[in-house]
Amino acid sequence: MNNSLMPALFLGHGSPMNVLEENVYTQTWRQLGATLPKPKAILAISAHWYTRGTAVTAMSQPKTIHDFGGFPQALFDTQYPAPGSPALAERVQQLLAPVAVMSDSTEWGLDHGTWGVLIKMYPDADIPVVQLSIDGTQSAEYHYQLGKKLAELRREGVMIVGSGNVVHNLRMVKWQGEPQPYDWALRFDAFVRDNLNDDSDDHPLVNFMQHPDAALSCPTPEHYLPLLYILGAKQPGESITIPVDGIEMASLSMLSVQIG
């Protein structure tokens, strides 16, 4: 690992029930939190803050957002009281200029795509966390380029964490038992895994919708796009590792990616 750069992570977050459960994925998140250098702050890009335009949380005490339904009360009772960082929010705005990034000091907070993984990595909630929204009006290339601009944060002790799922088709989920993954889900997951190290200008993972299985694997793009911020933040020659992989409920990829 490059000691001058904080690692960057994409975490397949899966079901909110991972907050209450212990499994191979949550164990991996715990291990990452225990073994990686402790960041000064975290910039999170979650699939669950999908907006028109770009915004950044700028409050000093972001609320824990329970943006889901139909789950046990214990999940709604769970809080993740990590502090925010108005200073980091301002730094993100500086780095992304001339993109206009709205400063949000009242509306959002930490959604379950963010706190659902960080509660396992950093259960003490003692690291400041800022969220950056995903502008749903923009292209995949746009999000990849924002990741390149944000890479400087890694030199400043900030961990960039993208949270989503590279295969995310809830309509095709098989809820019962331990179903076999769909063939198309396996193929698309393998396509992502096999192309992580591509450093070409025309990155195949930016052009992911050209893949024949993309329409089923990513019927909407918001769970895939956080990966592009992490790939954009990769520096030439940096290593990429896969802390954990797997497909749950036949159509949810739990692939996680570590840069550095």
Beta strands, then each sheet from edge to edge (+ up, - down):
strand 1: 8-12
strand 2: 41-46
strand 3: 50-51
strand 4: 54-57
strand 5: 63-64
strand 6: 101-104
strand 7: 109-110
strand 8: 129-131
strand 9: 134-135
strand 10: 158-164
strand 11: 240-241
strand 12: 247-248
strand 13: 252-253
strand 14: 257-259
sheet 1: 8+ 2+ 10+ 1+ 14- 11+
sheet 2: 3+ 9+
sheet 3: 4+ 6+
sheet 4: 5+ 7+
sheet 5: 12+ 13-
end
